[in-house]
Every structure is written in structure tokens, then in C-alpha cells.
Amino acid sequence: MFLYVLIVCANVLLIVVICINRSLHEPMYLFLCSLFVNELYGSTGLFPFLLVQILSDIHTVSVSFCFLQIFCVYSYATVAFFNLCIMSYDRYLAICCPLQYNTLMTFNKVIVLIAVTWLYSFLAVVVTISLSAPLQLCGNIINKVYCDNYSIVKLACSDTRVNNMYGLTSTCITVFGPLILILCTYIKILKVCFSGSKETRQKAVSTCTPHLASLLNFSFGAFFEILQNRFNMNSIPNTLRIFLSLYWLTCQPLFNPVLYGLKMTKIRSICKSLFC
């Protein structure tokens, strides 16, 4: 519970700081605001449920609530990957096309990119749940600390080929699509850095380092969760499996606001002025 309070306080603080300071109404900070809202959303989809389970003597959950949690967790992950993707695109334009940046990355374009990210994420997960909800289940035990779609599919008595095909396709689009685009943007950024001035390299390092750290941290947890769902991980100790399965939903929501709050100079200085 204490961790959840920290997550809420850290993310709400940075959201408010970005919203009330006109100097932070720039594309990079608006994308960060979307990221922090998503961290609040994802952690809220997990922590209250865990708290109820810990305090309850009967560790059961209704079908509707289970699917609600699946919706929250899966849409959180999708928004996170696509948000990190558009942030890398923004950094690419800022570093590689500085003179055209304000023309290419307008306020309207920022709003459209954020809106498309959230809308696509919700629609993709709605399709996932609509395929899983009608399945006839042969069991009612999920060996996870939270509900996930593949655990539901594995309990089904009926044919699940459509679910598996859509699940794999959706995972590839959600995870590997953004990662490929991020890789392409960073290759171009590195080319500009090696051929550019010292000032260009410093700008790239200061703005790209927190983004890369956030991406690697989230990807590590997400990849483990994908592997755990698809393959037999019984060789890994149960405690470690539980920790790693919760890592991307518990550490990332606190890691991002702390990381960006410390590394982004404007945000750090405004936060200092609030508390000093």
C-alpha cells in the first residue's frame, strides 16, 4: 500500500507540474504527461486488487472483475510501448531536424499522437477480451497474482486457435512494432551525434538517456511476463517468478517519475522551487 501511495504522489506531482507551468507545454513534456497518467492508470488496475486479495481470507475474483483487470493491465502495457515510441520519434525530430521541429511537431500533432496511442490500446484490448469472454472454461484456478488473458485461454475447453493467433499478432504489433521504430530512430540519432557538434551530442545524451533507461526497464519486465505466459518457467523459483511478474507493474510506475524528475532540468528546477 505504501508503494502505491508513493506512485500516486510522484506521478500526480509531475502531472500537475507539467499542466500548470506554461514553460513545460512542449511536445516532450506533453508526452511525458501522458506517460505519467498511464503509470497511474496501470498501478490503479493492480494495487487495489492486490490489497483486497491480501486482506481477504478467500482468494477469489469474479469473472467480470478479472476481465476488468486484464483490460487495465493490457491497455497499460500497450500505451506504455506506444508512448515510448512516439517519445523516441519526438527526440529524433528534435535532434535530427532541429530547424523544422516546430513545424513538424505541432501542438495538434502531439494531441493526435497521444489520442491515437490511447484509442488503439483500448480497442486492441477490447478485441482480446471479446474473444476470450465467450470461451467455455474447464477450470477456475489461475496460478498468477493477477488476472491475465493467456491464463484464461489456457483454462478453456473450446477451440482457442483464434485467440492464440490474435494474441501472438497483437503482441508482435504492440511490442516489436514500437521497438523496431525506436531502434530506427536511435540509429539515425547516433549517426547525427557522431557527425554533429559537441552541443548536439550533449543534447542527445541529456534527453535520450532517461528515455532509454525507461524503455529498457519496462521491456525487461514485459519480456519476462510474455515468456512466463508462453513457456514453462517452473525451473525458476516461485518467489522470483512472482517478483518478476509484478516488476513491470510495480517498479515502472515509480521508476519513471523519479527518473524524469531527476534527469529533466526544467522539471527538477520547478519541483525544487515548490519544496524549497
Residue pairs with C-beta under 8 A, 6 or more apart in sequence:
1 47
1 51
3 47
3 250
3 254
4 43
4 47
4 48
4 51
6 254
7 39
7 40
7 43
7 47
7 253
7 254
7 257
8 40
8 43
10 254
10 257
10 258
10 261
11 36
11 37
11 39
11 40
11 253
11 256
11 257
12 40
13 257
13 261
13 271
14 32
14 33
14 36
14 257
14 260
14 261
14 267
14 271
15 33
15 36
15 37
15 40
17 24
17 267
17 270
17 271
17 274
18 24
18 25
18 29
18 30
18 32
18 33
18 36
18 267
19 33
21 270
23 266
24 266
24 267
24 270
27 90
27 105
27 107
27 110
28 87
28 90
28 91
28 94
28 207
29 264
29 266
29 267
30 110
30 114
31 83
31 86
31 87
31 90
31 110
31 113
31 114
32 87
32 260
32 264
34 79
34 83
34 114
34 117
34 118
35 80
35 83
35 84
35 87
35 214
35 256
36 256
36 257
38 76
38 79
38 80
38 83
39 252
39 253
39 256
39 257
40 253
41 72
41 75
41 76
41 79
42 72
42 73
42 76
42 77
42 80
42 249
42 252
42 253
43 249
43 250
43 253
44 72
45 69
45 71
45 72
45 73
45 76
46 69
46 72
46 73
46 146
46 246
46 249
46 250
47 250
49 61
49 65
49 69
49 146
50 145
50 146
53 59
53 61
53 145
61 69
61 147
66 142
66 147
66 152
67 129
67 132
67 133
67 147
69 146
69 147
70 125
70 128
70 129
70 132
70 147
70 148
70 149
70 152
71 125
71 126
71 129
73 146
73 147
73 148
73 249
74 124
74 125
74 128
74 148
74 149
75 121
75 122
75 124
75 125
76 249
77 174
77 222
77 248
78 120
78 121
78 124
78 125
78 174
79 117
79 118
79 121
80 218
80 252
81 174
81 175
81 178
81 179
81 218
81 222
82 117
82 120
82 121
82 174
82 178
83 114
83 117
84 178
84 182
84 211
84 214
84 215
84 218
85 177
85 178
85 181
85 182
86 113
86 114
86 117
87 211
88 181
88 182
88 185
88 186
88 211
88 215
89 181
89 185
90 105
91 185
91 189
91 204
91 207
91 208
91 211
92 185
92 186
92 188
92 189
93 100
93 101
93 104
93 105
94 101
94 105
94 203
94 207
95 189
95 192
95 193
95 200
95 203
95 204
95 207
95 208
96 188
96 189
96 192
97 104
124 170
124 173
124 174
127 166
127 170
128 149
128 166
128 167
128 170
129 149
131 162
131 163
131 166
132 149
132 152
132 153
132 163
135 152
135 153
135 155
135 156
135 157
135 158
135 160
135 163
136 156
136 157
136 158
137 152
137 155
137 156
137 157
138 155
138 156
138 157
139 155
140 155
141 155
142 148
142 151
142 152
142 155
143 151
144 151
144 245
145 242
145 245
145 246
146 246
146 249
148 225
148 229
149 167
150 167
150 229
150 230
151 229
153 160
153 163
153 164
153 167
156 163
171 226
175 222
175 223
175 226
179 219
182 215
186 208
186 212
189 204
189 208
192 200
192 204
193 200
193 201
193 204
206 263
206 265
209 263
210 259
210 260
210 263
210 264
213 259
214 252
214 255
214 256
214 259
214 260
217 251
217 252
217 255
218 248
218 252
220 247
220 248
221 244
221 247
221 248
221 249
221 251
221 252
222 248
224 244
224 245
224 247
224 248
225 244
225 245
225 248
227 233
228 241
228 244
228 245
233 241
236 244
260 267
261 267
261 268
261 271
262 268
